[in-house]
Amino acid sequence: GWVSSTEVIFNYLTLNYPQIQSIIFFHRNLFIYGFAT
């Protein structure tokens, strides 16, 4: 589904751009928090 596709994108970016891993992780946490509330 849509969430699974998003996870794949995040995983791809994390693997190919390790220098922005922390940024991606931070924004993903914000997104999940915003989506859940």
MODELLER restraints for C-alpha pairs under 7 A, 6 or more apart:
rsr = mdl.restraints
at = mdl.atoms
rsr.add(forms.Gaussian(group=physical.xy_distance, feature=features.Distance(at['CA:14:A'], at['CA:21:A']), mean=5.10, stdev=0.5))
